[in-house]
Amino acid sequence: MALYGLAELASRRDRSRVVATVFLAPAVLFLLIGLVYPAVRTFVMSFFDAEGTGFVGLKNYAWAVSDPDALQILINTALWIIVVPLVSTALGLVYAVLIDGRAGERVYKALVFLPMGISFVGASIIWKFVYQYSGTGENQIGLLNAVLRALGMQPVNWLTEFPMNNFLLMVVLVWIEVGFATVVLSAALKGVPIEMIEAARIDGAKPAQIFWNITVPSIRSAIIVVAVTVFIATLKLFDIVRAMTQGHYGTDVLAHNMVEQAFRLNDDGRGATLAVLLFLLVVPVVIYQVRNMRRQELEAR
């Protein structure tokens, strides 16, 4: 009320500026307390030991890039952020093109979008039953091993077979994100000028040529949005790894191990270091996306 009173006393020329400050101040305050301070605090903690009392310099960062287990975590994370966005976006684009303009298009979209309504933990439980291994000689309840047994083959403990288990975990996230990619890209396809496609057909262009030379360039911005969104979701991955393997058998990733270091192993320094590395991976992608959006705004003008 006091701030609002100050706004009333201000001159008309400055009143709008004062009112804006009054209403923005609480949001800025919460932003500083809830985002900026924790980020700075985390960065500072990455230079301290497990208890957060002894300064160790770059020791935690040296551990992150030299320890065999930590290196495997970085490699796994790199695989996730390369494979999942590429496969999810590609499958979503293919599916969107195949169902575009067909009878029952809405039904097909709904079916592929259904996994988006399932939590990561729920999806992990579903796929864990698919990969379930009950031991040699026992009745197999896992779908894949039941099929192998029916074909006269030996069951496989899928989630312990490195490095295949990493890709099997990626299947879960791809299964979820393909629905998102399909819906966004399908909407973008509706905006492709039909006149350009018809003109290309008259000129004798083949479907593949139309796709690569007209369709893809026309929806490039939507493809980038999908890929970036899936990329960020992949970097934050915790639930799937936790629910299916708990990071064992060579499947750990940055986000999961960050929580492990900070809360289970009580090593605040290493946990903060992994958080900083995650932040450094996200920043270039966010900068690229912001620049891409600005370029689109300029082109639209």
C-alpha positions as CSV (number, residue, x, y, z in Angstrom):
1,M,0.0,0.0,0.0
2,A,2.9,2.4,0.8
3,L,4.5,1.7,-2.6
4,Y,1.1,2.3,-4.3
5,G,0.8,5.6,-2.4
6,L,4.2,6.7,-3.7
7,A,3.0,5.9,-7.2
8,E,0.0,8.2,-6.7
9,L,2.2,11.1,-5.5
10,A,4.5,10.9,-8.5
11,S,4.1,13.1,-11.5
12,R,2.0,11.9,-14.4
13,R,5.1,11.5,-16.6
14,D,6.8,9.3,-14.0
15,R,3.7,7.5,-12.8
16,S,3.7,4.7,-15.3
17,R,7.4,4.1,-14.6
18,V,6.8,4.0,-10.8
19,V,3.7,1.7,-11.2
20,A,5.7,-0.7,-13.4
21,T,8.5,-0.7,-10.8
22,V,5.9,-1.4,-8.0
23,F,4.4,-4.4,-9.7
24,L,7.7,-5.8,-11.0
25,A,9.6,-5.5,-7.7
26,P,8.1,-8.6,-6.0
27,A,8.7,-10.7,-9.1
28,V,12.3,-9.5,-9.4
29,L,12.8,-10.1,-5.6
30,F,11.5,-13.7,-5.9
31,L,13.7,-14.2,-9.0
32,L,16.8,-13.1,-7.1
33,I,16.0,-15.2,-4.1
34,G,14.8,-18.3,-6.0
35,L,17.0,-18.4,-9.0
36,V,20.0,-16.0,-9.1
37,Y,21.2,-16.5,-5.5
38,P,21.0,-20.4,-5.7
39,A,22.8,-20.3,-9.0
40,V,25.7,-18.2,-7.7
41,R,25.8,-20.2,-4.5
42,T,26.0,-23.5,-6.5
43,F,28.9,-22.1,-8.6
44,V,30.8,-21.1,-5.4
45,M,30.2,-24.5,-3.8
46,S,31.7,-26.2,-6.8
47,F,35.1,-24.9,-5.6
48,F,34.7,-26.4,-2.1
49,D,35.0,-29.9,-0.6
50,A,32.3,-32.4,0.3
51,E,31.4,-30.5,3.5
52,G,31.5,-27.1,1.8
53,T,34.1,-25.8,4.2
54,G,37.5,-26.3,2.6
55,F,38.4,-24.6,-0.6
56,V,39.7,-27.1,-3.2
57,G,39.9,-24.9,-6.3
58,L,39.4,-26.8,-9.6
59,K,39.8,-30.3,-7.9
60,N,36.1,-31.1,-8.4
61,Y,36.2,-30.2,-12.1
62,A,39.4,-32.2,-12.5
63,W,37.5,-35.2,-11.0
64,A,34.6,-34.7,-13.4
65,V,36.9,-34.9,-16.5
66,S,39.4,-37.5,-15.3
67,D,37.7,-40.0,-13.0
68,P,36.6,-43.1,-15.1
69,D,33.2,-43.3,-13.6
70,A,32.6,-39.5,-14.1
71,L,33.9,-39.7,-17.6
72,Q,31.4,-42.6,-18.3
73,I,28.6,-40.3,-17.0
74,L,29.7,-37.5,-19.3
75,I,29.8,-40.0,-22.3
76,N,26.3,-41.3,-21.4
77,T,24.9,-37.8,-21.2
78,A,26.5,-36.9,-24.5
79,L,24.8,-40.0,-26.1
80,W,21.5,-39.1,-24.6
81,I,21.5,-35.4,-25.8
82,I,22.6,-36.5,-29.3
83,V,20.4,-39.6,-29.9
84,V,17.1,-38.7,-28.2
85,P,16.5,-35.2,-29.8
86,L,17.6,-36.5,-33.2
87,V,15.5,-39.7,-33.1
88,S,12.5,-38.0,-31.5
89,T,12.4,-35.2,-34.0
90,A,13.0,-37.4,-37.0
91,L,10.3,-39.9,-36.0
92,G,7.9,-37.1,-35.1
93,L,8.5,-35.5,-38.5
94,V,8.1,-38.8,-40.5
95,Y,4.9,-39.6,-38.6
96,A,3.5,-36.1,-39.1
97,V,4.1,-36.3,-42.8
98,L,2.5,-39.8,-43.1
99,I,-0.7,-38.8,-41.3
100,D,-1.0,-35.3,-42.8
101,G,-4.3,-34.8,-44.5
102,R,-5.4,-38.4,-44.1
103,A,-8.7,-39.6,-42.8
104,G,-8.5,-40.2,-39.0
105,E,-5.6,-37.8,-38.6
106,R,-6.8,-36.6,-35.2
107,V,-7.1,-40.2,-34.0
108,Y,-3.5,-40.9,-35.1
109,K,-2.3,-37.8,-33.4
110,A,-4.1,-38.7,-30.2
111,L,-2.6,-42.2,-30.2
112,V,1.0,-41.0,-30.6
113,F,0.4,-38.2,-28.0
114,L,-0.9,-40.5,-25.3
115,P,2.5,-41.3,-23.8
116,M,2.9,-37.5,-23.1
117,G,0.2,-37.9,-20.5
118,I,2.2,-40.5,-18.6
119,S,4.8,-39.4,-16.0
120,F,8.4,-40.4,-16.6
121,V,8.2,-42.8,-13.7
122,G,5.0,-44.4,-15.0
123,A,6.5,-44.8,-18.4
124,S,9.7,-46.3,-16.9
125,I,7.6,-48.9,-15.0
126,I,5.8,-49.8,-18.2
127,W,9.0,-50.3,-20.1
128,K,10.7,-52.1,-17.2
129,F,8.0,-54.8,-17.6
130,V,8.9,-55.0,-21.3
131,Y,12.6,-55.5,-20.4
132,Q,11.9,-57.7,-17.3
133,Y,14.3,-60.6,-16.8
134,S,13.3,-63.5,-14.5
135,G,16.4,-65.7,-14.8
136,T,17.4,-68.6,-16.9
137,G,14.9,-71.5,-16.6
138,E,12.2,-69.4,-15.0
139,N,8.9,-68.2,-16.5
140,Q,9.6,-65.0,-18.3
141,I,7.1,-62.2,-17.7
142,G,9.0,-59.5,-19.6
143,L,7.6,-59.0,-23.2
144,L,11.0,-59.2,-25.0
145,N,12.2,-62.2,-23.1
146,A,8.8,-64.0,-23.5
147,V,9.2,-63.5,-27.3
148,L,12.8,-64.8,-27.2
149,R,11.7,-67.8,-25.2
150,A,8.8,-68.5,-27.7
151,L,11.4,-68.4,-30.5
152,G,13.6,-70.9,-28.7
153,M,16.2,-68.4,-27.7
154,Q,17.8,-67.7,-24.3
155,P,16.4,-64.7,-22.3
156,V,18.6,-61.6,-21.9
157,N,19.0,-59.4,-18.8
158,W,18.5,-56.3,-20.9
159,L,19.0,-53.6,-18.3
160,T,22.4,-55.0,-17.2
161,E,23.9,-55.4,-20.7
162,F,26.3,-52.4,-21.3
163,P,26.2,-50.4,-23.5
164,M,22.9,-51.6,-25.0
165,N,21.1,-50.8,-21.7
166,N,21.7,-47.0,-22.3
167,F,19.9,-47.2,-25.7
168,L,17.1,-49.2,-24.2
169,L,16.5,-46.5,-21.6
170,M,16.6,-43.9,-24.4
171,V,13.7,-45.7,-26.0
172,V,11.5,-44.7,-23.1
173,L,12.1,-41.0,-23.5
174,V,11.9,-41.2,-27.3
175,W,8.5,-43.0,-26.9
176,I,7.3,-40.1,-24.8
177,E,8.7,-37.2,-26.9
178,V,7.7,-38.4,-30.3
179,G,4.1,-37.4,-29.5
180,F,5.2,-33.9,-28.7
181,A,7.3,-33.7,-31.9
182,T,4.4,-35.1,-34.0
183,V,1.8,-32.6,-32.8
184,V,4.1,-29.5,-33.2
185,L,5.4,-30.5,-36.6
186,S,2.0,-31.6,-37.9
187,A,0.7,-28.1,-37.0
188,A,3.7,-26.6,-38.8
189,L,3.0,-28.7,-41.9
190,K,-0.4,-27.0,-42.2
191,G,1.4,-23.7,-42.8
192,V,3.4,-25.0,-45.8
193,P,2.1,-23.1,-48.9
194,I,0.2,-25.6,-51.0
195,E,0.9,-23.5,-54.1
196,M,4.6,-24.2,-53.8
197,I,4.0,-27.9,-53.6
198,E,1.6,-27.9,-56.5
199,A,4.1,-25.9,-58.6
200,A,6.9,-28.3,-57.8
201,R,4.7,-31.3,-58.8
202,I,3.9,-29.6,-62.1
203,D,7.6,-29.1,-62.7
204,G,8.1,-32.8,-62.2
205,A,9.6,-32.8,-58.7
206,K,9.6,-36.1,-56.9
207,P,8.1,-36.5,-53.4
208,A,11.5,-36.8,-51.8
209,Q,12.6,-33.6,-53.6
210,I,9.5,-31.8,-52.5
211,F,10.1,-32.9,-48.9
212,W,13.7,-31.9,-48.7
213,N,13.6,-28.7,-50.8
214,I,10.2,-27.3,-49.8
215,T,8.7,-29.0,-46.7
216,V,11.7,-29.1,-44.5
217,P,12.9,-25.5,-45.1
218,S,9.4,-24.2,-44.6
219,I,9.1,-25.8,-41.1
220,R,12.7,-25.3,-40.1
221,S,11.8,-23.1,-37.2
222,A,9.4,-25.7,-35.8
223,I,12.0,-28.4,-36.2
224,I,14.5,-26.3,-34.2
225,V,11.9,-25.7,-31.5
226,V,11.2,-29.4,-31.1
227,A,14.8,-30.4,-31.1
228,V,15.8,-27.7,-28.5
229,T,12.8,-28.6,-26.3
230,V,13.7,-32.3,-26.3
231,F,17.4,-31.5,-25.8
232,I,16.6,-29.6,-22.6
233,A,14.2,-32.3,-21.4
234,T,16.9,-34.9,-22.0
235,L,19.5,-32.9,-20.0
236,K,17.2,-32.8,-17.0
237,L,16.7,-36.6,-17.2
238,F,16.5,-38.2,-13.8
239,D,13.3,-40.2,-13.4
240,I,13.9,-42.8,-16.1
241,V,17.4,-43.7,-14.9
242,R,16.3,-43.7,-11.3
243,A,13.3,-45.9,-11.8
244,M,14.9,-48.4,-14.1
245,T,18.5,-48.9,-13.1
246,Q,19.2,-46.4,-10.3
247,G,22.3,-45.4,-12.4
248,H,23.9,-48.9,-12.1
249,Y,25.3,-51.0,-14.9
250,G,27.0,-48.0,-16.6
251,T,23.7,-46.1,-17.2
252,D,24.2,-43.0,-15.0
253,V,23.8,-39.5,-16.4
254,L,24.7,-36.0,-15.1
255,A,21.3,-35.0,-13.6
256,H,21.0,-38.3,-11.8
257,N,24.5,-38.4,-10.5
258,M,24.2,-34.8,-9.4
259,V,21.4,-35.8,-7.0
260,E,23.3,-38.9,-5.9
261,Q,26.5,-36.9,-5.1
262,A,24.6,-34.1,-3.3
263,F,22.0,-36.0,-1.3
264,R,23.0,-39.7,-1.0
265,L,26.8,-39.4,-0.8
266,N,26.6,-35.9,0.9
267,D,29.3,-34.5,-1.4
268,D,28.1,-30.9,-1.9
269,G,31.2,-29.9,-3.9
270,R,30.9,-32.6,-6.6
271,G,27.1,-32.2,-6.7
272,A,27.5,-28.5,-7.3
273,T,30.1,-29.2,-10.0
274,L,27.8,-31.5,-11.9
275,A,25.1,-28.8,-11.6
276,V,27.4,-26.2,-13.1
277,L,28.3,-28.6,-16.0
278,L,24.6,-29.1,-16.7
279,F,24.2,-25.3,-16.8
280,L,27.1,-24.9,-19.2
281,L,25.5,-27.4,-21.5
282,V,22.2,-25.7,-21.5
283,V,23.4,-22.1,-22.0
284,P,24.6,-22.4,-25.6
285,V,21.4,-24.0,-26.7
286,V,19.3,-21.3,-25.0
287,I,21.4,-18.6,-26.6
288,Y,21.0,-20.2,-30.0
289,Q,17.2,-20.5,-29.5
290,V,16.9,-16.8,-28.5
291,R,18.9,-15.7,-31.5
292,N,16.8,-17.9,-33.8
293,M,13.6,-16.4,-32.4
294,R,14.9,-12.8,-32.9
295,R,15.9,-13.7,-36.5
296,Q,12.4,-15.0,-37.1
297,E,10.9,-11.8,-35.7
298,L,13.0,-9.7,-38.0
299,E,12.1,-11.8,-41.0
300,A,8.4,-11.5,-40.1
301,R,8.7,-7.7,-40.2
